[in-house]
Amino acid sequence: METQNKKKWLGTLPEKCDICGIILTAVFIDGRTIHGPWANMCSECHKEYGCGTGIGYGQKYNISTTEKIEG
């Protein structure tokens, strides 16, 4: 039986979006912003201020499983 080696968030899970302050409930994006610094963002703030996902841009994580789901 083959097992998948999924990447997981290793730090303390963020509770709120660093930009708007909303409580993160399903997913969060750890990503670079258009202003330069990185942030833990909700999906809406990532749409407005994020630079995408992928190496050097950001990763999207599932809050309940801590698994990386994109990027």
C-alpha positions in Angstrom: 0.0 0.0 0.0 1.5 3.3 -1.1 1.2 6.3 1.3 1.3 9.9 0.2 3.8 12.2 1.8 1.7 15.4 2.3 3.3 18.6 3.4 1.9 20.0 6.6 2.0 23.3 8.4 4.6 22.8 11.2 4.2 26.0 13.2 1.4 27.3 15.5 -1.7 27.6 13.4 -2.8 31.2 12.8 -6.1 32.2 14.3 -6.8 35.4 12.4 -5.9 36.9 9.0 -2.9 39.2 9.4 -4.6 41.8 7.1 -8.3 42.0 8.0 -8.4 40.2 11.3 -11.2 37.7 10.4 -11.0 34.4 12.2 -9.6 31.7 9.9 -12.0 28.8 9.8 -11.4 26.6 6.7 -8.2 27.6 4.9 -5.4 30.1 5.1 -2.7 31.2 2.7 0.9 31.8 4.0 2.0 34.1 1.2 3.8 37.1 -0.1 1.7 40.3 -0.5 1.8 42.9 -3.2 3.4 45.2 -0.6 6.4 42.9 -0.1 6.0 41.2 3.4 4.5 37.8 3.8 1.3 37.3 5.8 -1.1 34.6 6.9 -4.2 35.6 4.9 -7.8 34.6 4.5 -8.9 33.8 0.9 -10.5 37.2 0.3 -7.4 39.2 1.4 -5.2 36.8 -0.7 -7.3 37.6 -3.8 -6.8 41.4 -3.2 -3.2 41.5 -1.7 -1.6 38.1 -2.5 0.8 37.3 -5.3 -0.5 33.8 -6.0 0.7 30.4 -4.8 3.8 28.4 -5.6 7.4 28.5 -4.6 8.3 32.0 -3.7 4.7 33.2 -3.7 2.7 31.3 -1.1 1.0 28.1 0.1 -2.6 27.4 0.9 -3.3 25.2 4.0 -6.4 23.4 5.3 -6.9 24.6 8.9 -8.4 21.3 10.3 -5.8 18.9 8.7 -2.9 21.3 8.5 -2.1 19.9 5.1 -0.9 22.0 2.2 -3.6 22.0 -0.5 -2.0 24.4 -3.0 1.3 26.0 -3.8 
